[in-house]
């Protein structure tokens, strides 16, 4: 190996650019490479550097650190996709201010999101919807931390964010006092919303939401026009609406067609598993008033229900099923 390193170190500098690039590409396919040979490949392979980084089975830490130090975003992104990253290399990657690098790290399931890495990924998700989508696809990431990116997520991932608050305590939300003053009249609120949605007066829904939530008009407009009902569910549950009252609003506000029964059943389940306080916390996250990383504290971790009473999904409760059927009939009559 030492003799080959010495030979290669003499030959590469005296060869032409094309020969160096071709030689580096051939050498890059070798099963075993020393740090010296890795350095020769990286220095001479040219445009094929990214493909080399993607395909090389093993690369030394010094070589990876040397590439990162060049601030070559494409190469650094390729490194961020690798499964053999050390803590030192990871720390350098997380220090890079690059969306491409963070997107690669978010999609890399060999990178465990914890500690400083968890904080960095959660912050990045607030600014980049692609990072948020990748994190929502992971089973080892707390989707509750994606609350600020809620409106940038796909429909299924919005539901995941809400479900991440199920069976979970949350810190007191700044908006809680405002909700407490208004929630005494939540039946009037649900009746008003149901009437406005049934008459498709969504601009007026937007104005009403602005008045009661303190969210800006653009955000309230998004909630009023969200055909999935996920954002509206957050508002309804934060104000203490029950499954029956909440479903009466959602069936008029949403457009599920063939998926109506399943979607309503999902919402019924969440009305039973998600507390008003947790949805108030989610609303405050939309307003940027809370530190979401507090949710990683032990006292705010989600807990698994143990009793039959708590594990029974409201969607399989006969009373809720009857309510869903009745509401579906109302929706069908309205449509006809």
C-alpha positions as CSV (number, residue, x, y, z in Angstrom):
1,X,0.0,0.0,0.0
2,X,2.8,2.4,0.9
3,X,4.5,1.7,-2.5
4,X,1.3,2.3,-4.4
5,X,0.6,5.5,-2.5
6,X,4.1,6.7,-3.4
7,X,3.7,5.8,-7.0
8,X,0.2,7.4,-7.3
9,X,1.4,10.6,-5.5
10,X,4.2,11.0,-8.2
11,X,2.0,10.1,-11.2
12,X,-1.1,12.3,-10.5
13,X,0.7,15.7,-10.5
14,X,2.4,15.1,-13.8
15,X,-0.7,13.8,-15.7
16,X,-3.1,15.9,-17.7
17,X,-6.5,17.0,-16.3
18,X,-8.5,14.4,-18.1
19,X,-6.1,11.6,-17.2
20,X,-6.1,12.7,-13.5
21,X,-10.0,12.7,-13.5
22,X,-10.2,9.3,-15.2
23,X,-7.5,7.8,-13.0
24,X,-9.2,9.1,-9.8
25,X,-12.5,7.6,-11.0
26,X,-10.9,4.2,-11.5
27,X,-9.1,4.4,-8.2
28,X,-12.3,5.4,-6.5
29,X,-13.8,2.0,-7.3
30,X,-11.1,0.2,-5.3
31,X,-12.3,-1.9,-2.4
32,X,-9.7,-0.5,0.0
33,X,-8.5,3.0,0.2
34,X,-6.1,4.7,2.5
35,X,-6.5,8.3,3.6
36,X,-3.8,9.4,1.2
37,X,-5.5,7.7,-1.8
38,X,-8.8,9.2,-0.7
39,X,-7.2,12.6,-0.8
40,X,-5.8,12.0,-4.3
41,X,-9.2,10.9,-5.6
42,X,-11.1,13.9,-4.0
43,X,-8.5,16.4,-5.4
44,X,-8.5,15.0,-8.9
45,X,-11.9,13.4,-9.6
46,X,-13.5,16.7,-10.6
47,X,-17.2,16.6,-11.5
48,X,-17.6,13.0,-10.4
49,X,-16.9,13.8,-6.7
50,X,-20.6,13.6,-5.7
51,X,-21.1,10.2,-7.3
52,X,-17.9,9.0,-5.6
53,X,-19.2,10.2,-2.2
54,X,-22.5,8.5,-2.8
55,X,-21.0,5.1,-3.8
56,X,-17.8,4.8,-1.7
57,X,-18.5,2.1,1.0
58,X,-16.2,3.7,3.5
59,X,-14.4,7.0,3.8
60,X,-12.2,8.3,6.6
61,X,-13.1,11.1,8.9
62,X,-10.2,13.4,7.8
63,X,-11.2,13.1,4.1
64,X,-14.9,14.0,4.9
65,X,-13.8,16.9,7.1
66,X,-11.5,18.2,4.3
67,X,-14.4,18.2,1.8
68,X,-16.7,20.0,4.2
69,X,-14.1,22.6,4.9
70,X,-14.2,23.6,1.2
71,X,-17.9,24.6,1.6
72,X,-18.9,22.7,-1.5
73,X,-22.6,22.4,-0.9
74,X,-23.2,19.6,-3.4
75,X,-20.4,17.5,-1.9
76,X,-21.4,18.3,1.6
77,X,-25.0,17.2,0.8
78,X,-23.7,13.9,-0.5
79,X,-21.8,13.4,2.7
80,X,-24.9,14.2,4.7
81,X,-26.7,11.3,2.9
82,X,-24.0,8.8,4.1
83,X,-24.7,6.2,6.9
84,X,-21.2,6.2,8.3
85,X,-21.0,9.7,9.8
86,X,-19.1,10.3,13.0
87,X,-20.2,12.9,15.6
88,X,-17.3,15.2,14.5
89,X,-18.5,15.1,10.9
90,X,-22.1,15.5,11.9
91,X,-21.2,18.6,14.0
92,X,-19.5,20.2,11.0
93,X,-22.4,19.5,8.7
94,X,-24.9,20.9,11.1
95,X,-22.8,24.1,11.3
96,X,-23.3,24.7,7.6
97,X,-25.9,27.2,6.7
98,X,-27.3,25.3,3.7
99,X,-30.8,24.1,3.0
100,X,-29.5,21.3,0.7
101,X,-27.4,19.9,3.6
102,X,-30.2,20.1,6.1
103,X,-32.6,18.4,3.6
104,X,-30.1,15.5,3.3
105,X,-29.7,15.2,7.1
106,X,-33.4,15.3,7.7
107,X,-33.9,12.4,5.2
108,X,-31.0,10.4,6.6
109,X,-32.4,7.8,9.0
110,X,-29.0,6.9,10.3
111,X,-28.8,10.4,11.9
112,X,-30.6,10.2,15.2
113,X,-32.5,13.5,16.0
114,X,-31.6,14.3,19.6
115,X,-29.9,17.0,21.6
116,X,-28.5,19.8,19.5
117,X,-29.2,17.9,16.3
118,X,-32.9,17.8,17.3
119,X,-33.0,21.5,17.9
120,X,-31.2,22.3,14.6
121,X,-33.6,20.1,12.6
122,X,-36.7,21.5,14.3
123,X,-35.5,25.1,13.5
124,X,-34.7,24.2,9.9
125,X,-38.2,22.7,9.5
126,X,-39.7,26.1,10.3
127,X,-37.9,27.6,7.4
128,X,-37.9,24.8,4.8
129,X,-41.1,22.7,4.0
130,X,-39.0,19.9,2.4
131,X,-37.1,19.4,5.7
132,X,-40.5,19.4,7.5
133,X,-41.9,16.8,5.2
134,X,-38.9,14.5,5.5
135,X,-39.0,14.7,9.3
136,X,-42.8,14.0,9.3
137,X,-42.0,10.8,7.4
138,X,-39.7,9.6,10.2
139,X,-40.8,7.3,13.0
140,X,-38.1,8.6,15.4
141,X,-39.0,12.3,15.2
142,X,-41.6,14.0,17.4
143,X,-44.0,15.5,14.9
144,X,-45.3,17.9,17.5
145,X,-42.1,19.9,16.9
146,X,-43.4,20.6,13.4
147,X,-46.2,22.7,14.6
148,X,-44.8,26.0,13.2
149,X,-44.6,24.3,9.8
150,X,-48.2,22.9,10.0
151,X,-49.5,24.9,7.0
152,X,-46.6,23.9,4.8
153,X,-47.2,20.1,5.4
154,X,-49.2,17.7,3.3
155,X,-52.7,16.7,4.6
156,X,-51.6,13.4,6.1
157,X,-48.7,15.1,7.9
158,X,-50.9,17.8,9.4
159,X,-52.9,15.0,11.0
160,X,-49.6,13.5,12.3
161,X,-48.8,16.7,14.0
162,X,-52.1,16.8,15.8
163,X,-51.9,13.1,16.7
164,X,-48.4,13.8,18.2
165,X,-50.2,15.8,20.9
166,X,-52.5,12.9,21.9
167,X,-52.3,11.7,25.5
168,X,-49.8,14.4,26.3
169,X,-49.4,17.3,28.7
170,X,-48.2,20.6,27.4
171,X,-46.8,23.8,29.0
172,X,-49.4,26.5,29.6
173,X,-50.0,28.4,26.3
174,X,-50.1,32.2,26.3
175,X,-53.4,32.1,24.4
176,X,-55.0,30.0,27.1
177,X,-56.4,33.0,29.0
178,X,-58.0,34.4,25.9
179,X,-59.6,31.0,25.1
180,X,-60.9,30.7,28.7
181,X,-62.8,34.0,28.3
182,X,-64.4,33.0,25.1
183,X,-65.0,29.3,25.6
184,X,-67.9,29.8,28.0
185,X,-69.8,30.5,24.8
186,X,-68.3,27.7,22.6
187,X,-71.8,26.3,21.7
188,X,-72.6,29.7,20.2
189,X,-69.3,29.6,18.4
190,X,-69.9,26.2,16.9
191,X,-73.4,27.3,15.8
192,X,-72.0,30.4,14.2
193,X,-69.3,28.5,12.4
194,X,-71.7,25.8,11.2
195,X,-74.0,28.4,9.8
196,X,-71.3,30.3,8.0
197,X,-69.7,27.1,6.5
198,X,-73.1,25.7,5.5
199,X,-73.7,28.9,3.5
200,X,-70.1,28.9,2.2
201,X,-69.4,32.3,3.8
202,X,-65.7,31.6,4.3
203,X,-64.5,35.3,4.3
204,X,-66.8,35.8,7.3
205,X,-65.3,32.7,8.9
206,X,-61.9,34.3,8.4
207,X,-63.0,37.5,10.2
208,X,-64.5,35.6,13.1
209,X,-61.4,33.5,13.5
210,X,-59.3,36.7,13.5
211,X,-61.4,38.1,16.4
212,X,-61.3,35.0,18.6
213,X,-57.8,33.6,17.9
214,X,-55.5,36.6,17.6
215,X,-53.9,35.0,14.5
216,X,-53.3,37.2,11.5
217,X,-55.8,37.4,8.7
218,X,-53.7,35.4,6.2
219,X,-53.4,32.5,8.6
220,X,-57.1,32.6,9.5
221,X,-57.9,32.6,5.8
222,X,-55.9,29.4,5.4
223,X,-57.8,27.8,8.2
224,X,-61.2,28.9,6.8
225,X,-60.4,27.5,3.4
226,X,-58.7,24.3,4.5
227,X,-60.9,21.6,2.9
228,X,-59.2,18.8,5.0
229,X,-60.5,20.3,8.3
230,X,-57.2,19.7,10.2
231,X,-56.5,23.3,11.0
232,X,-60.1,23.9,11.9
233,X,-60.0,20.9,14.2
234,X,-57.2,22.6,16.2
235,X,-59.3,25.7,16.7
236,X,-62.4,23.8,17.7
237,X,-60.7,21.6,20.2
238,X,-58.7,24.5,21.6
239,X,-62.0,26.2,22.4
240,X,-63.2,23.0,24.2
241,X,-65.6,21.7,21.5
242,X,-66.7,18.1,22.0
243,X,-66.7,15.5,19.3
244,X,-70.4,15.9,18.5
245,X,-70.4,19.7,18.3
246,X,-67.0,19.7,16.5
247,X,-68.1,17.2,13.9
248,X,-71.2,19.2,13.1
249,X,-68.9,22.1,12.1
250,X,-66.4,19.9,10.3
251,X,-68.9,18.1,8.1
252,X,-70.0,21.5,6.7
253,X,-66.5,22.9,6.4
254,X,-64.8,19.9,4.7
255,X,-65.1,18.2,1.4
256,X,-64.2,14.5,1.8
257,X,-66.6,12.8,-0.6
258,X,-65.9,9.1,-0.5
259,X,-63.4,9.5,2.3
260,X,-66.0,11.3,4.4
261,X,-66.7,8.5,6.9
262,X,-63.1,7.6,7.5
263,X,-62.0,11.3,7.9
264,X,-64.8,12.0,10.3
265,X,-63.9,8.9,12.3
266,X,-60.3,10.1,12.5
267,X,-61.4,13.5,13.8
268,X,-63.8,11.8,16.3
269,X,-60.8,9.8,17.6
270,X,-58.7,12.9,18.0
271,X,-61.5,14.8,19.8
272,X,-61.2,12.0,22.4
273,X,-57.4,11.8,22.6
274,X,-56.3,15.4,22.2
275,X,-56.9,17.9,25.1
276,X,-58.0,21.5,24.6
277,X,-54.8,22.7,26.4
278,X,-52.6,20.9,23.9
279,X,-54.4,22.4,20.9
280,X,-54.1,25.8,22.6
281,X,-50.4,25.2,22.8
282,X,-50.4,24.3,19.1
283,X,-52.2,27.6,18.3
284,X,-49.6,29.5,20.3
285,X,-46.9,27.7,18.3
286,X,-48.5,29.1,15.1
287,X,-48.2,32.6,16.7
288,X,-44.6,32.0,17.7
289,X,-45.2,32.4,21.4
290,X,-43.9,29.2,22.8
291,X,-40.6,27.2,22.8
292,X,-41.5,24.0,21.2
293,X,-38.4,22.2,22.4
294,X,-39.9,22.2,25.9
295,X,-42.0,19.3,24.6
296,X,-38.8,17.2,24.7
297,X,-38.7,17.4,28.5
298,X,-39.7,14.2,30.3
299,X,-42.9,15.7,31.8
300,X,-44.3,16.6,28.4
301,X,-43.6,13.3,26.6
302,X,-46.6,11.5,25.2
303,X,-47.8,8.5,27.3
304,X,-49.5,5.4,26.1
305,X,-53.0,4.9,27.6
306,X,-53.4,1.6,29.5
307,X,-57.0,1.2,30.3
308,X,-59.7,-0.1,28.0
309,X,-61.7,3.0,28.5
310,X,-58.9,5.3,27.2
311,X,-57.8,3.0,24.4
312,X,-61.3,2.7,22.9
313,X,-61.3,4.9,19.9
314,X,-64.2,7.2,19.8
315,X,-64.6,6.3,16.2
316,X,-65.8,2.9,17.3
317,X,-68.1,4.3,20.0
318,X,-71.8,3.6,18.8
319,X,-72.9,7.0,19.9
320,X,-70.3,8.8,17.8
321,X,-70.9,6.4,14.9
322,X,-74.6,7.4,15.0
323,X,-73.7,11.1,15.1
324,X,-71.4,10.6,12.1
325,X,-74.2,8.8,10.1
326,X,-76.7,11.6,11.0
327,X,-74.3,14.3,10.0
328,X,-73.4,12.5,6.8
329,X,-77.1,12.4,5.9
330,X,-77.3,16.2,6.5
331,X,-74.3,16.7,4.2
332,X,-75.9,14.5,1.5
333,X,-79.2,16.4,1.6
334,X,-77.3,19.7,1.4
335,X,-75.3,18.4,-1.6
336,X,-78.4,17.2,-3.4
